[in-house]
Amino acid sequence: MSDTTVSKTLENGAARRVNVNKVIDEGKFNKFFFGVFILLLLALIFDGYDMGVYGVTLTSIMADMGISPTQTGLLASAGMYGMMFGALFFGMLSDVIGRKKVIIIGIFIYSIFNALVALISSYHLFVVVRFIAGMGMGAITPVVISLLSEYTPRANRTLLLTMVMIGIPLGQLFSSLAGVAFLEPLGWKALYLFTLVALVVVAFVVSHVPDSMKFYVPRGESKTIKKVLGKANPDFKQVENDIYEISQTNTQKVSITNLFKDGYAGNTIFIWITFFCNLYLFFGVSTWLPKLMTMLGYPLKSSVVFLAVFLLGGVLTTPIVGRLGDKYGYRKVMPPLYLLCAITISLLSFQLPMIVFYIVLFLAGCGVTLIQSITLATVPDFYPLAIRGTAMGWGSAVSRLGSAVAPTVVGVQLSANVPVNVVFLTFIIPAVVGCIAILMTKPNAEMIKSNPSIISKA
């Protein structure tokens, strides 16, 4: 246990002061951390399923409702705009009412309102319901990342934060597999009803996931704090009259202005640009991939399989890249991933031998998925605990703007009869801009103070 974690007990018997965040940081990965990780991963898996189900059912919805590519893109964007506002609103709300409550609220919203999609036939009502469902979907990711960044050992943080983001593409992969198995026999509406299964996760989150120490410490909930610290770091010897505290920077008032003070401004701007480009790439490709493949002459069922292969690329390679991120840092890992995105997405529009096409598709999924996972895993280190929810909420809101814009832009391009190969080539632009933006970030004084090893990884 480091000297900075616990202040020395005074000779007159005064109580020692314990920095709870550092006690958790110095813990070793154990079943407590694993349990929190798994439950938050499940929340993201169902979140990812609800995001991906629209892309899987897109072609069927167009045929059933008789809507144009532009309307289809706008319908996709409705969910994305909902996610943008949800990330922004719930990200800030999590700094006020607690991370845990927001995760529970988000699961309820995305489960119930996506299920309602199966009960409606009106295009305009579809837009409204999908927007509300999107708010729930947008609420989960920034809050999960913020909470998990607190409840992971420092030594494993980048790996675990990167791996939890497997939940999004894994959930989307499940939606693709569900499409392959059930889309034709049961119809597209059945895939939306499956989202109600996520409600089961709520009960386990309530009983097994702690809230941020930011809320326990000021309220003097010593019993809860002792219990959590005992699970997170059993090697730490607790004393009855310990006084618990969090870092001073973690007590500051919550406001968006904090993201532009104390050396955070430059990083905030560049991170927002990176977030926008990342999800423009991810949702621009994943939302329209089945439709674009059918336009290139592939049957519907094969095009859904293509989406599954694309998503599988990110799922299978995330653990490897997460370890590389912990060892070498984001600045050395991310540029090759952006280069991989630009090259492989460009190649998708070419006539390739089928085995080569699958390899390129798999690698494209690796790059597009992993750049966002690494970014999300890195961002918490840029901000103190007190404003981390707000920082992640705003960052995710900006990224959702990218995910909202991309489907509409692609839809407009197709309506204007832009060739499919040209549509794919336009994705090179956000890959280049995102790479430049992430390289412009740099550790500030507070980051270095809280994590000195970041200097060697910059």
N, C-alpha and C positions, 0 to 999 in steps of 0.2 A: 504494500500500500504506500503510495507516494506521500511525501511530507505535505504536499498541497491539498491532499484530500481531507485530512483531519488536522485541525489546529491543535497544538500541544495543550494538554490538560494543565491548567495552572496549578502551582504548588499549593494554593490554599483550598484546593478541592473543587474549584469552579468547573462547571460542565464544559466538555469539549464541544466544538462546533464541527459539524460534518457536512461536507459538500456532497449532496446526494447524487448529483450528476456524475461526479468523478468516481464515486463508489461504483456506479453502474458501468461507467466507461472501462474501469479496470477489472471488471468481472470476466470470467471465462465462459465461453459458450456452453450452455447447459440446457436441460429440459425446459426451464422457464423461458429462456430466449427462444428456444425452438417452438414452444407452444404459441407464443405471441406471434412469431413469424408465420406459422402455418395458418392461424386464424386470419391474419391480415392478408395472407396470400389467397385464401379462399374468397375473401371479400373482393379482391381484385380479379379473381378468376370469373366470378359471376358478373362483375362489372365488365370484364372483357367480352364475355358471352353476349351481354346486352348491347355492347358496342358493335360486335361483329355480325349479329344476326341480321342487321339491315342489309349489309353487303351481300350476305348469302341469299336473302330473299328478294333482292333488288329487281332482278329480271322477272320474277314471278309477279311482284307487285306492279311493275310496269304493264305487264300483260293483263292482269286482273283488273286494274283500275284505269287502264287506258291513258296513262300520263306520258308526257314527253320527256326526253333526256334532261331538259332544263328544269322541269318540275321535279323530276326525280332527284336531281342534284340539290335543289332547294329543300326537298323533303329531308335528304341526308343532312343538309346544313342546319335544319331546324334542331335536330338532336345535338349537333355540334355546338350551336349557339347556346343551347340549354346547358351543355357541359361547361361552356366558357363562363356563363353567369353563375352556375353552380359552384365551380372551382373558386371563383372570386368571392362570392357571398359566404359560402360555407368555410372557405379557408380562413377568412377574417373572423367568422363566427366561432371557429374552433379555438381561437386565441382568447375568446370571451367565455364560452360555456363549457369548453373541454373538447379534446380530440375524440374521445370515446363516444360521446353523445352524438357528434356529427357523423361518425361512421355508422352508427345505428340508424340515424335518420336517413342517411344516404341510401343504405341498403333497402329500407322500406320504400323509398320513393322509386328507385330504379326497378325494383321487383314488381310492384303493384301497377305502375303506369305502363311498363312494357307489356305486362299481361293484358292490360286494357286494349292495347293495339289489336289484339285478336278479336275484339268484340265490336270493332267499328269498320265502316266501309266508306266513310266520307274522307276525301282527300284533305280538306281543311281541318277536320277534327283530328285526323292522323297527325298533321303538322303540330297542333297544339299539344296533344298527348305525348308525342315524341320529344317535344321541347321540354316538357316537365320531367319526363323520364331522364332526359339528358342532364337536367340539373342534379338529379341524384347520382348519375354516373360521374359527373364532373366533381362532385363533392368528395369522392372516395380517395382518389389517387394522391392529391396533395396532403391530405390529412394522414393517410396511411404512412407516407414517406416521412412526414414530420414526426409521427409517434414512434415509428420503428427506428428512426435515427437516434431517438433517445433510449430505446430499449434494445440496443445491440452493443456488444463489447467494441471498444474502439478498434481493436486489432482486426475485427471481422466486418467492419461497417460497410465498406464499399461493396464487398462481396454480397452481403445479405441484402443491402438496399438494391443492388442490381438484380439479385435473384428474385426478390419479391415482385419485381416488375415483369417477371415471367408470367405472372398472373394474367396480365392483359392479353398478350398474344396467345397464351394457353387457353384462356376463355374464348378468344376468337377462333382458335383452332377447334375447340369443342363445338362451336356454332357451325363451323364448316363441316365437321364430321356429322353433326346432327342433320345438316342440310343434305349431305350425301345419303344418309340412311332414311330420313323421314320427309324430305321436301316433296318428293313425288307421291308417295302413298298417303300422307296425311295433309299435305298442303302447307303453305307458308305460315298461316296463322297459328298452327300448332307449335311452331318453334318459339313464338312469343309467349305462349302459355308456360313453357318450360321454365321461364325466368322466376316463377313463384318459388321454386326450390331454394332460392337464395335466402329466404326468410328463416330457414333452419339455422343459418350461421349466426343470426342475431342472438339467440339464446346463449351460445358459447362465447360470443364477444362480451356479453354482459357479465358472465361469471369468471372469465379467464384473462381478459385483457385489461391492464391497469390504465388509468389516465395519466397525463403528463404530471411530473413532479411540480411543474409550474403551478398547478392547482392544489395539490396536496400540502405543500409546504406553507404557503400563506394562510391556509385554513387550519394549520396546526393539527393535521390528521396523523399524529405520531404512530398510532396503531397500524394504519394502512402503510405508512412509510416503512416502518420496521419490517412488516410482512413482505413488501416488495423487495427491499434491500436484501433481506434474508434469502430470497429466491434468486435474485440477480447476482449476488456476490456472497456466497456462503462463507468465504474465507475472511470476510470483514467481520471483526468482532464488535458487536454492538454493545453499548453501555446504556443502562437504564435512563440516565439523565442527559443523554445526547441532545444537542440542539441542532436541528436540521436546517440547512440553508441551500440556496442555489446561487449560481454565479451572479454577480451584480448586473452584468449585461442582460441576464435573463429576467430581470425584474422591471425593465423599462416599459413605458406605456406603449400600447399597441397602436400603430398608425402607419399608413403607407409612407409617410414622410421619413420614417425610420429606415426605409429601404434606400434612401438617397442621402443619408447622413453617415458621418464617421468612416468615410472611405468606401461605402457600399455602392455609391451611385454608378460608377463605371461598370462594375460587375453586374449590377442589376440590369442595366440597359443591354449589355452583351448577352446575358443569360436569357432575357426576354426574346431577343432576336433568335438565339439558338433554339429556344423552345418553339417559337413560331415555325421555323424551318423544319424542325424535327417532325412535328405532327402534320405539317403540310405534306411532307413526304409519306409518312405512315398512312394517313387516312386518304390521301389522294390516290395512293396505289391500292391499299387494301379494300377501300369502298368500291372502286370501279374495276378491279382486276377481273372478276368473273364476267362482267359485261364486255370489257375490252377483249377478253379472250374469245367470247362468242362472236364478236365482230371480226375477229381474225379467222373465223371459221371453225372453232372448236365447239363441240356440243356442250350444253349447259352443265351436265353432270361432270364432265372433264374439267370445265372451267372452275367449278367449286373445288375440285381436287387440287387444282393449281393454287387456289387461295390457301388450302390446307398446307401444301408444301411450303409456300411463302412464309406462313406463320410458324411452321415447324422449325425453320431455319433459326429464328430468334430464340425459340424455346430451348433447343438443344445446345446452343453455343453460349448462352448467357452465363452459366457457371464458370466457364473458362475465361471469358472476358472479364467477369467480376473479379476473379483472382488477379488477372493482369492489372486491373484498375487499382487494387489494393497495393500491388507491388511497384508499379511504375507511375501511377497517377493518370488523371484524365487527359492531360495535354499530350501525352505520348501515345495514348490508346485511341483517342477519338479521330484524329486526322485520317489514319488508314481506313477507319470504318466509313467516313464520309466518301473517301475515294472509291471504296467498294460499292457504296450506294450509287454513285454517279455512273460507274462503269456497268454494273449489272442491270440496273433499271433501263439504261439505254439499249442493252442487248436484248431485252425482252421482246422488242418489236420486230426483231429479225427472224427469218426462217432458219431455225436451228434444228439439228438432229434431236429427237425427243429426249434422249438421255442427257445431252448437253443443255437443253432447255430446262430440264428439271434441276440440274446442278446450278445453273445461273439463277433460277427462281429461288432456290434454297439460299444461295449466297446473298441475293437481294434482300430476302427476309432477315438474314443475319444482320446486315448493315443497317437497314431501316429500323429494326426493332432495338438494336443495341445502342445506337446513338442516343435514343431517348432514355433508355434504362440507365446508361452511364451518367447522363446529364442529371437525371432525377436523383441518382445516388450521390452525386457530388454537391449539388446545390445546398443541402442543409449545412455543410461546413462553412458556407459563406455568411451565415447569419446566426445570431444568438438565439437561444431557445425561446425567449419571450416573443419574438416576432417571426419565428420560423413558420408558423401556420399561415400568417399573412403573406410572407415571402413566397411560400409554396403555392398559396392560393392565387396570388397575382401572376406568378410564373406560369402556373397551369392554365389560368384564364387566357393569357396571351397565347399559349400553345394551342388552346382550344380554338382560338381565333384562326390559327393556321389550319386546324382540322375542319373548321366550318367553311373556310374560304375554298379549300382545295376541291371538295366534291362539286361545288358550284362552278368553279373555274373549268374543271374537266367537263362537266355537263354542257356548259356554254360552248366550249371548244368542239364537242361532238355535234351539237346542234348547228354549229357553223361549218360542219363537214371538214374539220381539221383531220388530216390523216392520223390513224392510231399511232404510227411510229413517231410522228411529230409530238403527239401528246406525251408519249413516254420521254422524249428528249427534253421536254420542258422541266422535268424533275431534276435535271442537272443544276439548274439555277439555285434552288433552295439548298442543295447539298453543298455547293461552293460557299454560299453566304453563311450557312450554319457553321461550316468549318472555320472560316475566318473569324466569326464572332466568338466561338469558344476559345480560340487561341488568343484573343484579345483580353480575356479575363486574367486576373492575377491575384495571388493571396494578399489580403490586407492585414493590418496589424492585429486585429482581433482574431482572425483565422490562425495566424502564426502563434499567437499566445495560447489559444485553446488546443492547437494541434501542431506542435513544432515540426513534426515529420513531414508536413505538407511542403516545406521548402525543398526538400530533396526530391519531391515528386512533381514540382512545378515545371 
